[in-house]
Amino acid sequence: MSLLLNPKTYDRTHPDQKTTDIMRKTIEFFENKGLKSIKEEDQYGRWYDDFLRFLKKEQVFATLLTPKGYGDPDSRFDLSRVCEYNEILAFYTLSYQYCYQVTILGLGPIWMGDNEEVKHKTAQLLKDGGIFAFGLSEKEHGADLYSNEMKLYPQPDGTYKADGSKYYIGNANEAALVSVHGRYADTNEHVFFVVDSKHHNYKLVKKIFTSGNRMSYVGEFELCDYPITKGDIVSSGTLAWDSSLGSVNVGKFQLGFASIGICTHSLYEALNHSSARILYGHPVTDFPHIKNIFVEAYARLIAMKLYALRSLDYFRSASDEDRRYLLFNPIQKMKVTTEAMKIIDSLLDAIAAKGFEQDTYFETAIRDIGMIPRLEGTTHVNIALVIKFLQNYFFNPVDYPEIPVRDDPADDAYAWKQTAGKLGTVRFPDYRRAYEGIDLPNVNIFREQIDLFRDFMAQATPTEAQRKNLDYMLALGEMMTLIVYAQLILENTKLRKVEDELTDTIFSFLVKDFSKFALSQISNYVSSDEQEKYLQAMMKKPAINPAQTRKIWEEHLLPLVGTYTMNR
């Protein structure tokens, strides 16, 4: 089965009929709607009432986003199908996915909280077709929880009044409930509480217009003496703090699948256009540099999907004893989404002027793709998180049972039981396990680069001054990120029986990327002679194999031509 989504040939059979129906009916909804209609809505920034009616009719959010025990028998928070739905929505446009994404974020503090009454109310609101919002970020402080200015003021009767504003909040216009992060004014303790966007003390200040994601509503709202009872409070103290980070952990993970959906649709459109366009008497795809663009874009896209699916396996298998997802999730958020930017940029060189025409999907992708790495924590924030795991990843291995492919129909309850902190206790098995039994030229070269990086960290360890230089460490973090990215890709090539020529092609780009990061480290920072020696050794040339590139083009890409065009 192809790793790439193709709505025209979608034939995935899920363990239960309800899930299969949701995926197929969603595809049918968008294909019947057609590209022209979606593009018109995008250009005029129209709110998608028909989509919300569809979600209610088919009980999509109620089924996918209600944990077991709070909804109907087929409801469960199953990350396998949650993530697949993200990919399908973004395949059509990021605006639809964004509505789903911020609903997941808004539900996070509720499902992680300890207010059972609100949980059951939420389950009913989902059945009623409600969408949700996550009131965390503020205009002056972004998502800096330490500087949060939203306050709950205690009243003599034991209730509270909420005062403050939130900024850049998705679904702020129609959320059935908004999960709002603030502090108790008297104790400064963290708190999450829920408010109704239709309450008269909830003031919707404005819609924030963005170049992409136009159909969605990204807004600013104020709470002005909004009455809050204890029944509206979903968590306080440590639990509220953990709920903020845990909700973002779940939410940001979805963005990798959104990027994959956008890139997949863009690949089909660019390939169809380029193969049909005749220049100098030849299809554009006859030109060698165009073939190379498509081969690289395809290899990077498959790598994204392999990593995303494998990190999903680890997330679904997480527990207090196995928290490896805390490394893999930020890489999913940062690396998968930035790879998507590379793919869209390179495909634009193939599709050229056509990509800017308003009636193409590609024009939307150009605007949307760069937003994703900047949502739910910037790329730099996630790289800084990755660095914290470096010591244990390379130098303190432990044994864990092998994690299988996790596409079973389980309720992923741990997603809502996460606790923050103690990153230094997270351990990993020896990363070299992933390379066992594989003998491919570019995989072997990349393995050499990893060994050199490990020796660099052990023998030419960054000085105290270098470690305090966040810019320097972020650059090292790019290499660390790529090593982890490659590990999970390689694990999944075995599990999903990816062809050797495709695996080796993927690693040829990983070798080049790693070399680029090593050169950047030398070029931009002061290094000792010993450090520079290692960095220079890390700069390696991939094994170039024209016959292999030609095979990828002929056997993987050419068969995709004409297999998907969205209904007009």
C-alpha positions as CSV (number, residue, x, y, z in Angstrom):
1,M,0.0,0.0,0.0
2,S,1.3,3.4,-0.9
3,L,2.3,5.7,1.9
4,L,0.8,8.7,0.1
5,L,-2.9,9.6,0.5
6,N,-4.8,9.5,-2.7
7,P,-8.5,10.3,-2.2
8,K,-9.4,8.7,-5.6
9,T,-8.1,5.3,-4.6
10,Y,-8.6,5.6,-0.8
11,D,-9.2,2.0,0.3
12,R,-7.9,1.9,3.9
13,T,-10.1,-0.4,6.0
14,H,-10.1,0.5,9.7
15,P,-10.8,-1.8,12.6
16,D,-14.3,-0.4,13.0
17,Q,-16.8,0.8,10.4
18,K,-17.5,4.2,12.0
19,T,-13.9,5.3,11.5
20,T,-13.9,4.1,7.9
21,D,-17.1,5.9,7.2
22,I,-15.8,9.2,8.7
23,M,-12.7,9.1,6.5
24,R,-14.5,8.2,3.3
25,K,-17.4,10.6,3.9
26,T,-15.0,13.4,4.6
27,I,-13.2,12.8,1.4
28,E,-16.6,12.6,-0.4
29,F,-17.6,15.9,1.2
30,F,-14.6,17.8,-0.1
31,E,-14.5,16.1,-3.6
32,N,-18.2,17.0,-4.0
33,K,-17.5,20.6,-2.8
34,G,-14.7,20.9,-5.4
35,L,-11.6,22.9,-5.7
36,K,-13.3,26.0,-7.2
37,S,-15.7,26.4,-4.3
38,I,-12.9,25.9,-1.7
39,K,-10.7,28.5,-3.4
40,E,-13.5,31.0,-3.6
41,E,-14.2,30.6,0.1
42,D,-10.4,31.0,0.8
43,Q,-10.1,34.2,-1.3
44,Y,-13.1,35.8,0.4
45,G,-12.4,34.4,3.9
46,R,-15.8,32.9,4.3
47,W,-16.5,30.9,7.4
48,Y,-17.2,27.2,6.6
49,D,-20.7,26.6,8.0
50,D,-21.3,23.7,5.6
51,F,-18.2,21.9,7.0
52,L,-19.4,22.4,10.6
53,R,-22.9,21.0,9.6
54,F,-21.2,18.0,8.1
55,L,-19.1,17.4,11.3
56,K,-22.2,17.5,13.4
57,K,-24.2,15.2,11.0
58,E,-21.5,12.6,10.9
59,Q,-20.5,13.0,14.6
60,V,-16.9,13.4,13.5
61,F,-15.5,15.4,16.5
62,A,-17.7,13.5,18.9
63,T,-16.3,10.2,17.7
64,L,-12.7,11.1,17.2
65,L,-12.1,13.4,20.1
66,T,-14.1,12.0,23.0
67,P,-12.2,9.7,25.3
68,K,-13.6,6.3,26.1
69,G,-16.2,6.4,28.8
70,Y,-17.6,9.8,28.0
71,G,-19.3,9.3,24.6
72,D,-20.9,6.7,22.4
73,P,-19.3,3.2,22.3
74,D,-17.3,4.0,19.1
75,S,-15.9,7.2,20.7
76,R,-12.3,7.1,21.8
77,F,-9.2,9.3,21.6
78,D,-7.3,7.1,19.2
79,L,-4.3,9.1,18.0
80,S,-3.9,6.8,14.9
81,R,-7.2,8.0,13.5
82,V,-6.9,11.5,15.0
83,C,-3.7,12.1,13.0
84,E,-5.0,10.5,9.8
85,Y,-7.9,13.0,9.9
86,N,-5.5,15.9,10.3
87,E,-3.8,14.7,7.1
88,I,-7.0,14.4,5.1
89,L,-8.3,17.8,6.2
90,A,-5.0,19.6,5.3
91,F,-4.9,17.8,2.0
92,Y,-7.9,20.0,1.1
93,T,-6.9,23.1,2.9
94,L,-5.2,24.1,6.2
95,S,-8.2,26.2,7.3
96,Y,-10.3,23.0,7.8
97,Q,-7.5,21.3,9.6
98,Y,-7.0,24.4,11.8
99,C,-10.5,24.2,13.1
100,Y,-9.8,20.6,14.1
101,Q,-6.4,21.4,15.5
102,V,-7.5,24.2,17.9
103,T,-10.5,22.1,19.0
104,I,-8.0,19.4,20.0
105,L,-6.0,22.0,21.9
106,G,-9.1,23.4,23.6
107,L,-10.2,20.0,24.7
108,G,-6.8,19.2,26.2
109,P,-7.2,21.0,29.5
110,I,-10.7,19.6,29.9
111,W,-9.7,16.0,29.4
112,M,-6.6,16.5,31.5
113,G,-8.4,18.3,34.2
114,D,-10.3,16.9,37.3
115,N,-13.7,18.4,36.7
116,E,-15.9,15.5,35.7
117,E,-19.0,17.6,35.3
118,V,-17.3,19.7,32.6
119,K,-16.0,16.6,30.9
120,H,-19.5,15.1,30.5
121,K,-20.8,18.5,29.4
122,T,-18.0,18.7,26.8
123,A,-18.9,15.2,25.5
124,Q,-22.5,16.4,24.9
125,L,-21.3,19.6,23.3
126,L,-19.2,17.6,20.9
127,K,-22.3,15.5,20.0
128,D,-24.1,18.8,19.4
129,G,-21.5,19.7,16.8
130,G,-19.5,22.1,19.0
131,I,-16.0,23.3,18.3
132,F,-13.5,24.4,21.0
133,A,-10.8,26.9,21.6
134,F,-7.5,27.1,23.6
135,G,-7.1,30.4,25.4
136,L,-3.5,30.4,26.2
137,S,-1.5,33.0,24.3
138,E,-1.6,36.8,25.0
139,K,-0.8,39.7,22.8
140,E,2.2,41.0,24.7
141,H,3.6,37.7,26.0
142,G,2.6,35.0,23.4
143,A,2.6,31.6,25.2
144,D,4.9,32.7,28.0
145,L,3.0,31.2,31.0
146,Y,5.2,33.0,33.5
147,S,3.9,36.4,32.2
148,N,0.3,35.5,31.9
149,E,-2.0,38.4,32.8
150,M,-5.4,36.8,32.7
151,K,-6.7,36.7,36.3
152,L,-9.4,35.2,38.4
153,Y,-10.5,37.6,41.2
154,P,-12.1,35.9,44.2
155,Q,-15.6,37.2,45.3
156,P,-17.1,37.1,48.8
157,D,-19.6,34.4,47.8
158,G,-16.8,32.0,46.7
159,T,-17.1,32.7,43.0
160,Y,-14.7,34.5,40.8
161,K,-14.6,37.3,38.2
162,A,-12.3,36.7,35.2
163,D,-10.5,39.7,33.6
164,G,-8.0,39.8,30.8
165,S,-7.5,39.2,27.2
166,K,-6.2,36.5,24.9
167,Y,-4.8,36.9,21.4
168,Y,-4.3,34.7,18.3
169,I,-7.0,32.2,19.4
170,G,-8.5,29.9,16.8
171,N,-12.3,29.3,16.8
172,A,-12.6,32.3,19.1
173,N,-15.9,33.3,17.4
174,E,-17.9,30.1,17.7
175,A,-16.3,27.9,20.4
176,A,-18.8,26.1,22.5
177,L,-16.2,26.3,25.3
178,V,-12.9,28.1,25.5
179,S,-10.3,26.6,27.8
180,V,-8.7,29.7,29.3
181,H,-5.3,29.7,31.1
182,G,-4.9,32.3,33.9
183,R,-3.8,32.8,37.5
184,Y,-5.7,33.3,40.7
185,A,-5.2,37.0,41.6
186,D,-4.8,36.3,45.3
187,T,-2.3,33.4,45.1
188,N,-0.8,33.7,41.6
189,E,-1.4,30.0,41.2
190,H,-2.1,28.7,37.7
191,V,-5.6,27.8,36.7
192,F,-7.6,26.6,33.7
193,F,-11.3,27.5,33.5
194,V,-13.9,27.3,30.7
195,V,-16.0,30.1,29.2
196,D,-18.8,30.3,26.6
197,S,-17.9,32.4,23.6
198,K,-21.6,33.6,23.5
199,H,-21.7,34.9,27.0
200,H,-22.3,38.7,27.2
201,N,-19.1,39.1,29.4
202,Y,-17.1,37.5,26.6
203,K,-16.1,40.3,24.2
204,L,-14.9,39.2,20.7
205,V,-12.5,42.1,19.9
206,K,-11.6,41.3,16.3
207,K,-10.6,38.7,13.7
208,I,-6.9,38.7,13.1
209,F,-6.4,38.5,9.3
210,T,-3.6,36.4,8.0
211,S,-2.2,35.8,4.6
212,G,-3.0,32.1,4.8
213,N,-5.5,30.1,6.7
214,R,-8.1,32.7,5.6
215,M,-11.4,30.8,6.2
216,S,-10.5,30.1,9.8
217,Y,-11.3,32.6,12.6
218,V,-8.2,33.6,14.5
219,G,-9.3,36.1,17.0
220,E,-8.7,38.3,20.0
221,F,-11.1,38.2,22.9
222,E,-11.5,39.9,26.3
223,L,-13.2,38.6,29.5
224,C,-14.8,41.6,31.4
225,D,-15.9,40.6,34.9
226,Y,-16.9,37.2,33.4
227,P,-18.5,35.2,36.3
228,I,-16.7,32.0,37.1
229,T,-17.9,29.4,39.5
230,K,-15.9,26.4,40.9
231,G,-17.9,24.3,38.4
232,D,-16.2,26.2,35.6
233,I,-12.6,25.5,36.9
234,V,-11.1,22.4,35.3
235,S,-7.7,22.4,37.0
236,S,-5.5,24.4,39.3
237,G,-1.8,24.5,40.4
238,T,0.5,21.9,39.0
239,L,-2.3,20.2,37.1
240,A,-3.1,23.4,35.3
241,W,0.6,23.9,34.4
242,D,0.9,20.3,33.2
243,S,-2.3,20.7,31.2
244,S,-0.9,23.6,29.3
245,L,2.2,21.7,28.2
246,G,0.4,18.4,27.7
247,S,-2.2,20.0,25.5
248,V,0.5,21.6,23.4
249,N,2.3,18.2,23.2
250,V,-0.8,16.7,21.7
251,G,-1.7,19.6,19.5
252,K,1.6,20.4,18.0
253,F,2.1,16.7,17.0
254,Q,-0.8,17.1,14.6
255,L,1.0,19.7,12.6
256,G,3.4,17.2,11.1
257,F,0.5,15.3,9.5
258,A,-1.1,18.6,8.3
259,S,2.2,19.4,6.5
260,I,2.2,15.9,4.9
261,G,-1.3,16.4,3.6
262,I,-0.5,19.8,2.0
263,C,2.7,18.4,0.4
264,T,0.9,15.3,-1.0
265,H,-1.8,17.3,-2.7
266,S,0.9,19.8,-4.0
267,L,3.0,16.9,-5.4
268,Y,0.1,15.6,-7.4
269,E,-0.8,19.0,-8.8
270,A,2.8,19.9,-9.7
271,L,3.4,16.5,-11.3
272,N,0.3,16.7,-13.4
273,H,1.0,20.2,-14.6
274,S,4.6,19.6,-15.4
275,S,4.1,16.4,-17.3
276,A,1.3,18.0,-19.4
277,R,3.2,21.2,-20.2
278,I,5.2,21.1,-23.4
279,L,8.3,23.3,-23.7
280,Y,10.6,23.2,-26.7
281,G,8.7,20.2,-28.0
282,H,9.1,18.1,-24.8
283,P,7.1,17.6,-21.6
284,V,8.6,19.7,-18.8
285,T,9.3,16.4,-16.9
286,D,11.7,15.3,-19.6
287,F,14.2,17.8,-18.4
288,P,16.8,16.2,-16.0
289,H,16.7,19.0,-13.4
290,I,12.9,18.7,-13.2
291,K,13.1,15.0,-12.6
292,N,15.6,15.6,-9.9
293,I,13.3,18.1,-8.2
294,F,10.5,15.6,-8.1
295,V,12.7,12.8,-6.9
296,E,14.0,14.9,-4.0
297,A,10.5,16.2,-3.1
298,Y,9.1,12.7,-3.2
299,A,11.9,11.2,-1.1
300,R,11.6,14.0,1.5
301,L,7.9,13.5,1.6
302,I,8.1,9.8,2.1
303,A,10.7,10.4,4.9
304,M,8.3,12.9,6.5
305,K,5.5,10.3,6.5
306,L,7.8,7.5,7.8
307,Y,9.0,9.6,10.7
308,A,5.5,10.9,11.5
309,L,4.0,7.4,11.6
310,R,6.9,6.0,13.6
311,S,6.7,8.9,16.2
312,L,3.0,8.1,16.4
313,D,3.8,4.6,17.4
314,Y,6.0,5.9,20.3
315,F,3.4,8.5,21.4
316,R,0.6,5.9,21.5
317,S,2.9,3.5,23.5
318,A,4.0,6.2,26.0
319,S,3.8,5.7,29.8
320,D,5.4,7.1,32.9
321,E,8.2,4.5,32.3
322,D,8.7,5.3,28.6
323,R,8.6,9.1,27.8
324,R,10.6,9.0,24.6
325,Y,7.8,10.8,22.9
326,L,9.0,14.0,24.6
327,L,12.0,14.0,22.2
328,F,10.2,12.6,19.2
329,N,7.2,15.0,19.4
330,P,9.1,18.3,19.1
331,I,11.0,16.8,16.1
332,Q,7.7,15.9,14.6
333,K,6.6,19.5,15.1
334,M,9.8,21.2,14.0
335,K,11.5,18.9,11.4
336,V,8.5,17.4,9.6
337,T,7.0,20.9,9.1
338,T,10.3,22.6,8.0
339,E,10.9,19.7,5.5
340,A,7.5,20.5,4.1
341,M,8.6,24.1,3.4
342,K,11.5,22.8,1.4
343,I,9.3,20.5,-0.6
344,I,6.8,23.3,-1.5
345,D,9.7,25.6,-2.4
346,S,11.3,23.0,-4.7
347,L,8.1,22.0,-6.3
348,L,7.4,25.6,-7.1
349,D,10.5,25.6,-9.3
350,A,8.9,22.8,-11.3
351,I,5.3,24.2,-11.5
352,A,6.7,27.8,-11.8
353,A,4.2,30.5,-12.7
354,K,1.2,28.1,-12.5
355,G,1.7,27.8,-8.7
356,F,0.7,31.4,-8.2
357,E,-2.6,31.2,-10.1
358,Q,-5.5,31.7,-7.8
359,D,-7.4,28.7,-9.0
360,T,-4.7,26.2,-8.0
361,Y,-4.4,24.3,-4.8
362,F,-0.7,25.1,-4.9
363,E,-1.3,28.8,-4.5
364,T,-2.9,28.0,-1.1
365,A,-0.1,25.7,-0.1
366,I,2.5,28.4,-0.7
367,R,0.7,30.7,1.7
368,D,-0.1,28.1,4.3
369,I,3.0,25.9,4.5
370,G,5.2,28.5,6.2
371,M,2.7,29.2,8.9
372,I,2.8,25.7,10.3
373,P,6.4,25.6,11.8
374,R,5.5,28.9,13.6
375,L,2.4,27.5,15.3
376,E,2.4,25.9,18.8
377,G,6.0,26.9,19.5
378,T,8.6,28.1,17.0
379,T,11.2,25.9,15.4
380,H,13.8,27.3,17.7
381,V,11.8,26.5,20.8
382,N,11.5,22.9,19.7
383,I,15.2,22.6,18.8
384,A,16.1,24.0,22.3
385,L,13.9,21.2,23.7
386,V,15.7,18.6,21.6
387,I,19.1,19.6,23.0
388,K,18.0,18.7,26.5
389,F,18.0,15.0,25.6
390,L,21.4,14.9,23.9
391,Q,23.4,13.4,26.8
392,N,21.0,10.5,27.5
393,Y,20.4,9.8,23.8
394,F,24.1,9.2,23.0
395,F,25.7,8.2,26.2
396,N,23.2,6.5,28.6
397,P,21.4,3.8,26.7
398,V,18.9,1.4,28.3
399,D,16.9,-1.5,27.0
400,Y,13.2,-1.1,26.0
401,P,10.9,-3.6,24.4
402,E,10.5,-3.0,20.6
403,I,7.6,-0.8,19.8
404,P,5.3,-2.2,17.0
405,V,3.2,-0.4,14.4
406,R,0.4,1.1,16.5
407,D,-2.7,1.3,14.3
408,D,-4.8,-0.7,16.7
409,P,-8.2,0.8,17.9
410,A,-7.1,1.8,21.4
411,D,-8.1,4.8,23.6
412,D,-4.8,6.7,24.1
413,A,-5.6,7.7,27.6
414,Y,-2.0,8.6,28.5
415,A,-2.2,11.6,26.1
416,W,-4.3,13.2,28.8
417,K,-2.3,12.0,31.8
418,Q,1.1,13.5,30.9
419,T,3.1,15.2,33.6
420,A,5.7,17.9,32.8
421,G,9.4,18.1,33.8
422,K,12.1,15.6,34.6
423,L,13.4,15.5,31.1
424,G,16.8,14.3,32.4
425,T,15.1,11.0,33.4
426,V,14.0,10.2,29.9
427,R,16.2,7.3,28.5
428,F,16.7,5.7,25.1
429,P,18.0,2.4,23.8
430,D,21.1,2.5,21.7
431,Y,20.3,4.4,18.5
432,R,22.6,2.1,16.6
433,R,20.0,-0.7,16.7
434,A,18.1,1.0,13.9
435,Y,21.1,0.5,11.6
436,E,21.5,-3.2,12.2
437,G,21.0,-5.4,9.2
438,I,21.1,-2.5,6.7
439,D,24.0,-2.1,4.3
440,L,23.2,0.7,1.9
441,P,25.8,3.3,0.7
442,N,24.1,6.5,1.9
443,V,22.9,4.9,5.2
444,N,26.5,3.8,5.9
445,I,27.8,7.3,5.1
446,F,25.2,8.9,7.4
447,R,26.1,6.4,10.1
448,E,29.7,7.6,9.9
449,Q,28.5,11.2,10.3
450,I,26.6,10.2,13.5
451,D,29.7,8.5,14.9
452,L,31.7,11.6,14.3
453,F,29.1,13.8,15.9
454,R,29.0,11.5,19.0
455,D,32.9,11.6,19.2
456,F,32.7,15.4,18.8
457,M,30.4,15.6,21.8
458,A,32.6,13.3,23.8
459,Q,36.1,14.4,22.8
460,A,35.6,18.0,21.7
461,T,32.8,18.9,24.0
462,P,31.4,22.4,23.7
463,T,33.0,24.8,26.3
464,E,30.9,26.4,29.0
465,A,30.8,29.6,27.0
466,Q,29.6,27.7,23.9
467,R,26.9,25.9,25.9
468,K,25.7,29.2,27.2
469,N,25.4,30.6,23.7
470,L,21.9,29.5,22.7
471,D,22.6,30.3,19.0
472,Y,25.6,28.0,19.0
473,M,23.6,25.2,20.7
474,L,20.6,25.6,18.4
475,A,22.9,25.0,15.4
476,L,24.2,21.8,17.1
477,G,20.6,20.9,17.7
478,E,20.0,20.8,14.0
479,M,22.4,18.0,13.7
480,M,21.0,16.2,16.8
481,T,17.5,16.6,15.3
482,L,18.6,15.1,12.0
483,I,20.1,12.0,13.8
484,V,16.9,11.3,15.7
485,Y,14.9,11.9,12.5
486,A,16.9,9.4,10.6
487,Q,16.6,6.8,13.3
488,L,12.9,6.7,13.3
489,I,12.8,6.8,9.5
490,L,15.1,3.8,9.3
491,E,13.0,1.9,11.9
492,N,9.9,2.4,9.8
493,T,11.6,1.4,6.5
494,K,12.0,-2.0,8.1
495,L,8.5,-2.2,9.5
496,R,6.8,-1.0,6.3
497,K,9.2,-2.8,4.0
498,V,10.3,0.3,2.0
499,E,12.4,-0.5,-1.1
500,D,16.1,-0.3,-0.7
501,E,16.5,2.3,-3.5
502,L,14.0,4.6,-1.8
503,T,15.7,4.2,1.6
504,D,19.1,5.0,0.1
505,T,17.7,8.0,-1.8
506,I,16.2,9.4,1.4
507,F,19.5,9.0,3.1
508,S,21.4,10.7,0.3
509,F,19.5,13.9,1.2
510,L,20.1,13.3,4.9
511,V,23.9,13.1,4.3
512,K,23.8,16.4,2.3
513,D,21.7,18.1,5.0
514,F,24.0,17.0,7.8
515,S,27.0,18.2,5.8
516,K,25.4,21.6,5.4
517,F,24.8,21.9,9.2
518,A,28.4,21.0,9.9
519,L,29.6,23.6,7.5
520,S,27.2,26.2,9.1
521,Q,28.7,25.4,12.5
522,I,32.3,26.0,11.2
523,S,31.3,29.1,9.2
524,N,29.3,30.9,11.9
525,Y,30.9,30.2,15.2
526,V,34.4,30.1,16.8
527,S,35.5,26.5,17.2
528,S,38.7,25.0,18.7
529,D,41.0,23.2,16.4
530,E,39.8,19.9,17.7
531,Q,36.2,20.8,17.2
532,E,36.8,22.0,13.7
533,K,38.6,18.8,12.8
534,Y,35.5,16.8,13.7
535,L,33.2,19.2,12.0
536,Q,35.2,19.1,8.8
537,A,35.2,15.3,8.9
538,M,31.4,15.3,9.2
539,M,31.1,17.1,5.8
540,K,30.7,14.1,3.5
541,K,29.5,13.6,-0.1
542,P,26.6,11.3,-0.6
543,A,26.9,8.3,-2.9
544,I,25.5,9.5,-6.2
545,N,23.7,6.9,-8.2
546,P,22.0,8.2,-11.4
547,A,20.5,4.7,-12.1
548,Q,18.8,4.7,-8.7
549,T,17.5,8.2,-9.2
550,R,16.1,7.2,-12.6
551,K,14.4,4.1,-11.0
552,I,12.7,6.3,-8.4
553,W,11.4,8.5,-11.2
554,E,10.2,5.7,-13.4
555,E,8.8,3.4,-10.8
556,H,7.6,5.7,-8.0
557,L,6.8,9.1,-9.6
558,L,5.7,8.4,-13.2
559,P,2.9,6.1,-12.1
560,L,1.5,8.9,-10.0
561,V,0.9,11.2,-13.0
562,G,-2.8,11.7,-13.5
563,T,-3.8,9.5,-10.6
564,Y,-5.3,12.4,-8.6
565,T,-6.8,15.7,-9.7
566,M,-9.3,17.3,-7.4
567,N,-12.9,17.7,-8.6
568,R,-13.5,21.2,-9.9
